Amino acid sequence: MWVFESSGRLPALDKKLIVPNANFKLTFTSRNGIVARVDDNTFTQKENELSFTGLIDTAVMLDPTDDIQTNTILVEFNPLGAYRFFQLPYTEVKNHIVGMPDLLGKQVSGLQERIGEAKTVAGKVQLLQNFLLKRLENASSDLIYDFCINRIVENKGLITVAQLEKETGYSARWLHKKFSANLGTGAKNLAEIIRFKQFYQAYSTGADLFHLKEHIYEYYYDQSHFLKAFKRFTGSTPTDLQGGLNELATKHYTS
């Protein structure tokens, strides 16, 4: 859980880029709104609205709605977390940002109003935290799914669906249905995001491109394979993107 604050829109030369990190996001815009572009879709979250971002597997461009003071509260859920809190149509919210009242109804509408009326950021965060803790009381674990997620993360995305089949005894088709229900995408796609994350975490914190190139072949077949992944998840080449990242992009990815 973290809070983003800005005095206005991000600098014009910044990329305003959010790179997929395999996490879901619950966002409350406590001051000003946010406009996000995901592929060809534009999503606008107004002030004092609570929204849910499904799994993202493409670059996102993000900026405050107006050039004024902006405060946003965010909660991130890793692939093991979101399904424990919310029973949602995860395939439908993939690469989408949806208002929580549209997903969960009146109970969240009331929460949204109470958070908006709270006078301090600490008060807003406490209300959101209480809501999540209450939902966690009825959570249950999906052991096979959890095992697969842990194996993908442990192997830094370098594990195949065939290997997961072998280790679990379940077919690729069965595993895909399980991942779709709890994550919104398949194991292979998640592994690709996790694999890229290993490189991008170092890149986004200023690691030298020359030295990073030495590690590309630990995760990718060749340079072409790597560049295709980089373009998919950032919308740019490594050289074009370097130097244009803002604090939102790096904090979002490394926190």
Residue pairs with C-beta under 8 A, 6 or more apart in sequence:
1 73
1 74
1 75
1 76
1 125
1 128
1 129
2 73
2 74
2 76
2 251
2 255
3 71
3 72
3 73
3 74
3 121
3 125
4 70
4 71
4 72
4 74
4 248
4 251
5 69
5 70
5 71
5 72
6 64
6 69
6 70
6 248
7 69
7 70
8 64
8 67
8 68
8 69
8 70
9 63
9 64
9 66
9 67
10 16
10 63
10 64
10 246
10 248
11 246
13 244
14 244
14 245
14 246
15 61
15 236
15 241
15 244
15 245
15 246
15 249
16 61
16 62
16 63
16 246
16 248
16 249
17 59
17 60
17 61
17 62
17 234
17 235
17 236
17 241
17 244
17 245
17 249
18 36
18 56
18 59
18 60
18 61
18 62
18 248
18 249
18 252
19 59
19 60
19 200
19 204
19 233
19 234
19 249
19 253
20 55
20 56
20 57
20 58
20 59
20 60
20 193
20 196
20 233
21 76
21 193
21 197
21 252
21 253
22 55
22 78
22 79
22 190
22 193
22 194
22 197
23 76
23 77
23 78
23 79
24 52
24 53
24 54
24 55
24 76
24 77
24 81
24 82
25 52
25 53
25 74
25 75
25 76
25 77
26 50
26 51
26 52
26 53
26 74
26 75
26 76
26 77
26 100
26 128
26 132
27 34
27 45
27 50
27 51
27 52
27 53
27 72
27 73
27 74
27 75
27 97
28 48
28 49
28 50
28 51
28 72
28 73
28 74
28 112
28 115
28 124
28 128
29 45
29 46
29 47
29 48
29 49
29 51
29 71
29 72
30 47
30 48
30 71
30 72
30 73
30 115
30 116
30 121
30 124
31 47
31 69
31 70
31 71
31 72
32 47
32 64
32 65
32 66
32 68
32 69
32 70
32 71
33 44
33 45
33 46
33 47
33 49
33 64
33 65
33 66
34 44
34 45
34 62
34 63
34 64
34 65
34 70
34 72
35 42
35 43
35 44
35 45
35 62
35 63
35 64
35 65
36 42
36 43
36 44
36 45
36 60
36 61
36 62
36 97
37 43
37 60
37 61
37 62
38 56
38 58
38 60
38 95
38 96
38 97
39 58
39 95
41 95
41 96
43 96
43 97
44 65
45 51
45 97
45 99
46 65
47 65
48 112
48 115
48 116
49 99
49 112
50 99
50 100
50 101
50 108
50 111
50 112
50 115
51 97
51 98
51 99
51 100
52 86
52 88
52 93
52 97
52 98
52 99
52 100
52 103
53 93
53 96
53 97
54 88
54 90
54 92
54 93
54 94
54 95
54 96
54 97
54 98
54 184
55 79
55 90
55 93
55 94
55 95
55 183
55 184
55 185
55 190
56 94
56 95
57 94
57 95
57 185
57 189
57 192
57 193
57 232
57 233
58 95
58 232
58 233
58 235
59 232
59 233
59 234
59 235
59 236
61 235
62 248
64 70
71 121
73 121
73 124
73 125
73 128
75 128
75 132
77 85
79 149
79 182
79 183
79 190
80 146
80 149
80 150
82 88
82 90
82 182
82 183
83 90
83 142
83 145
83 181
83 182
83 183
84 136
84 139
84 140
84 141
85 132
85 135
85 136
85 139
86 103
86 104
86 135
88 103
90 180
90 181
90 182
90 183
90 184
91 180
91 184
91 185
92 184
93 103
93 184
94 184
94 185
100 108
100 112
101 108
101 109
101 112
111 127
111 128
111 131
114 127
115 124
115 127
115 128
118 124
118 126
118 127
142 178
142 182
144 168
144 170
144 175
144 178
145 178
145 179
145 182
147 167
147 168
148 164
148 168
148 175
148 178
148 179
148 187
149 190
151 159
151 163
151 164
151 167
152 159
152 164
152 187
152 190
152 191
152 194
153 194
156 194
156 195
156 198
156 219
157 190
157 191
157 192
157 193
157 194
157 195
157 196
157 197
157 198
157 219
158 191
158 195
158 219
159 191
160 188
160 191
161 172
161 175
161 186
161 187
161 188
162 172
164 172
164 175
164 187
165 171
165 172
165 175
168 175
170 178
175 186
175 187
176 186
176 187
179 185
179 186
179 187
179 190
180 186
183 190
192 229
193 233
195 219
195 220
195 229
196 219
196 229
196 230
196 233
198 219
199 212
199 215
199 216
199 219
199 226
199 230
200 233
200 234
200 253
201 253
201 254
202 212
203 209
203 212
203 238
203 242
204 245
204 249
204 250
204 253
204 254
205 250
205 254
209 238
209 239
209 242
212 238
216 223
216 226
219 226
220 226
220 229
227 237
227 238
230 236
230 237
230 238
231 237
234 241
